[in-house]
Amino acid sequence: ETLYAPKQTRSSTPRPTLINVGSLEKHKGQRKLVAIMTSIVKLYPSAKLILVGDGPDQDRLRNDIDKTGITEYVSFTGKLMQDAIAAELKKADLYVSASEYETFGVAIVEALMTGLPVVTTPSGGPQEFIDTRNGLITEGHSEAAIIDGITTAVKNIDDYASSDIAADARARFGMHNVGTQINDCYTQALDG
């Protein structure tokens, strides 16, 4: 849990640096994130998108980036170990997910543990724990909805308290608390 300690300061200018962590495959929606970067860069000329992970869509994503001429705004880290993922998360201002579906959203929880606000599409699992205190859920999966979600979050970035986001994520999903819940379930089952 200390690995994902929140970064100490947030950029004073709305850059923003966006990040997405996950397997680079169609249902994860990274191609939509790349597609919207042209619009995001028009709104925020110093915006960046960091894609962490690898997968079958990587070559398509690189081609999309080359075709749209946004190579200076999008970077790939490839697959990283947990400590390197935590370091990349701390470079970002906002975690973004355009996934079609998520059963839970481990990468989203890791982002929350670093105090990052999250913008996510309505994809299942994250809808159970993303709210106005820690981010927002877009109005759908369209590029326009994702752009709107990102711009809304960037405009309100100072309203997101990183330390509160991180503390809430630890309280809900930290090893100690989850371990206690699992132990309680086993104890109840054995006693029941």
N, C-alpha and C positions, 0 to 999 in steps of 0.2 A: 504493500500500500504506500510506503514512503517513496517508492519509485515514481509514483504518479502525483507527488506533491505539487500543488499549484505553483505556477510561476509567480514571481513576486510583483511584477509590474506589467501593466498592459500598455501597449503603444498609445501615445496621446493623439495620434492622427489616425483617422479611419483608413487604414491601408487597403483593404484588410488582407491578412494572410489566412486563406482557407485551407483546411486539411481534410482528407478522407483516407481512412485506413481500411483495407480489406482486399479480398481477392478481386483481381481485375477481370470481372466476368459480367455478362450482359445484365443479369437481374440486379446487380449492385449499383447500376446507374452512373458509373463514372463517365460514360460517353455523354450523358446529359450535362454533367458538370463541366466537361471540356467544351461542349457546345455553347453553354451559357457564358463562358469566360469572355467572349468577345463583348457581350453586353455589360458584364461586370466591369471590365477594363474601361469601357466608355464612361461608366459612372465613377469608377475609382482607378485612375490611371496607374497607380502603383500596386494594384491588387496582384496577388499571387495565389496559385493553387498548388498544394503539395499532395501528390498521390503516393501513398505508402502501400506497397504490396506488389504482387505479380500475378499473372494468370493469363488465360486464353485471349483476353481482349487487349493485351498490352500493345501488340503491333497495330491493331485498328485504332487504338487511342493515339499512338504516335503519329499515324497517318492523318487522323483528324486534326491533330495539333499542327502538323506541317501544312495541311491544306488551308487552315484558317489563319495561319501566320501568327500564332500566339505562343511560339516556342519560348519566348523570354518570360512568359507569365505562368507556365506550367512546368513543374519538375516532378520527376519520378525518383523515388529512393530505392525501388525494388523491395524485396522481402527483407524485413529487419527483425532483429532480436528484440525482446521486450524492452530492454533498457534504451535501445536506439529509438524505438517507437515513442517512448515517453519523452525523449529529448526532442523529437520532431513535433510532438503535440505542444510542447512548451514554446515552440517558435510561432505557433499559430494564434490567431485572434478568434477563430470561429471554426467549429467542426461542422462539416456539411455531409449529409447523406441523401442520395437520390434513389435509394434502394426500392425495388418493387415490393419486396417482403423481407422481413427479419423476424426470426422466432424470438430473439431476445435483443441482440445488439451489443455484444461484448465491447467492440471498439468504441461504441458510443458511451458506454459506461466508463471506459478508460479515459475518454476525453473529459467526461464530467469530473472524474477524480482529479484531473489536472486543473479543474476550475474553468474549463472552456464551455461557453454556451454552445448549444447544438441547434442546427436547423436540419430537420429531417422531414422526408415525405411521410405520409400516413402509411406505414409499412408493417404494422402489427405490433411486435414487442415494444419498441420505443414509445408507442402511444400510451403505454402504461406508466411511464415515468418522466416523460418530457412535458414540461408545463411552462407557464410564463416566467417562472423564477429561474429556469435553467436553459431556456431556449424557446423554440416554437416548432410546431408541426405545420407544414405548408398546407395550402388549401387543395392540394392534389399533386399529381405527378408530372404536370406539364412543365416545360421550361419556364414559362411565364410565372407559374406558381412558385417555382424554386427561386427565380430571380427576385420575386416579391418578398419571399421569406428571408433571403440573404440581405436585401436592402433594408428591410424592417429591422432585422437583428443588428445590422451595422449602425443604423440610426440610433438604436436604443442600447448600444454596447455598454455605455456607462451605467445602465440600470441593472446589469448582470453583475452580481458580487461574486467574484471568483472564489473567495474563501468559503462563502455560503454554498455555492454549487458543489465544491469539493467536499465539504463537511457533510452535506446531505447525501452525496453519492457514497461516501464511506459508511454513513449510518445505515444506508439501505443495502449496499452491495459489498461492503468490506469483508475480508476473510473472517474476522472475529464474529461479526454479526451473522453472517451466512452460516458459519460453522455452528454457532449456537442454535440457530433455527433448525438446522439439520439434526443436531444432537437432540433437540426437544422433540422433533418428529419421531426419531427412533425410540426415545424414551417413552413417549406416549404410545407408540405402537406395541412396544414390549410390555408395557404396564396395562394396556387396554384390553 
